[in-house]
Amino acid sequence: MEPINIKGTAKTPSVNFDADKGLIELKGRSIPENTIDFYNPIFDWIVAYGNLKKDKTVVNMQLEYFNSSSSKCIIEIFKKLEGVANSGSSVQINWFYSKDDEEIYSSGEEYKSLVKLPFNFIEI
């Protein structure tokens, strides 16, 4: 399965998805012009990845800012990852947040309450 590597911009996060390593990373800002166009290939990749039935998947989410339409897509990512977990993979979410950024931390707590995945909160 081909990895996804997208360099981040001022409006889109960097994306590093590597099936061989069981690694899914998003980092930066997420305020794309067309959120669905940006995230649809990510959704498709996660669904295909779930069919590989990897033993362990590590998800690193290090977002410094995201808008409401990106938030909906992040929830969708987590829901698709629930499917990966339900197929037998151990999925660990690492939610990174800055010490002074209560909004990002709270968003992570909200996502955690919406899905059945283990969250590890990491202060940076």
N, C-alpha and C positions, 0 to 999 in steps of 0.2 A: 504494500500500500504506500502510495507516494505521500511524503510529508507535506505539510503546508507551512510555508515560511513567508510571511508578509511583513515588510518593514513598516514600522509605525510612522504615522504622520501627525501633524498638529490636530487632526480630527479623527484619526483611526488608530486603534491599538496595534502594537506588533503582535503577530500571531506565530507561534511555534508549536506545531502539532507533529509529533513523531511517534508513529505506531510501533516501530521497533523498540523504542525506549519506554513506551507506555506513558508518554509525556504530552500534556496539553497545557499550553501557556498563553495567556493574554496579558499584555502589559501596556500601560499608558492611558491615553484619553480615548473615549468612545463617543464621538458626536458626528458620525458620518452623515453626509448629505442624504443618502438613501440607505437607511439602516438594513432593510430587508435584503437589498442587493449585496451588501457587505457580509451579512451573517448567514445567508442561505448556503453558501459553499461550506461554511463551518458546520452547520447543522447536518448537511449531507455527509460530511467526513465523519462526524461522530457516530452517525447511524451505521455507516459502513465499518467503522472501527469496532463497534459493538459486536459485529459478526465474527471478528477475529477471536473473541473470547480470551483476551489477555488475562493473566493472573492478577496483575496489579496495574492500576492507572493512577498517576499523580497529576493533579490539576492545580496549576499555580495561577491564581488570579491576582494581579497586581495593578489594579486600575486606580488612577488618581482622580478621574472624573468621568461620569457618563450621564447622558441625558435620559429622559423617560423612555424613549423608544429603544434605546440600547438596553435599558433595564429589563424591558420585556424580553429582549433577545437573550439576555444573560439568564433569565429564568428559564427560557426555552432550552438553553445549553444545559442547565442543571437537570431539567426534566429528561432530556435525552441521555444524560449521564446516569440518571436513575435506571434507565433501560439497560445501559451497559452493566451497571451493578446487578441488576436483576438477572442478567445472563450469566452471572457467576464471577465477574471481575471484582476485585477489591478496588474501590474508588475512594481516593482521599482528596478532599478539597483543601488547599492551602490558600487562605484569604489574607493577603498582605494589606496592611494599612499603616499610615503614618501616625505617629503618637498623637499629633494634634488634630487629626481628621476624624472627628466623631461621626460625621455623615457617612463616610466610607465604611467605618466599623459597623455602624447601625445597619447599613445596607446588607452587609455580610450576615449579621444576625437575622435580618428579615428573610434573606434567601435560605438560611439554615432552617428556619421555621417552616418553610414552604416545601422542602424536599427531604427525603430520607437518605441523606448522605452525610458522612462524618466531615465536619469542618474543623480545621486547625487555624486559629487566628494568630497571625505572626506580625508583631509590631516591627516596623522598619524605621 
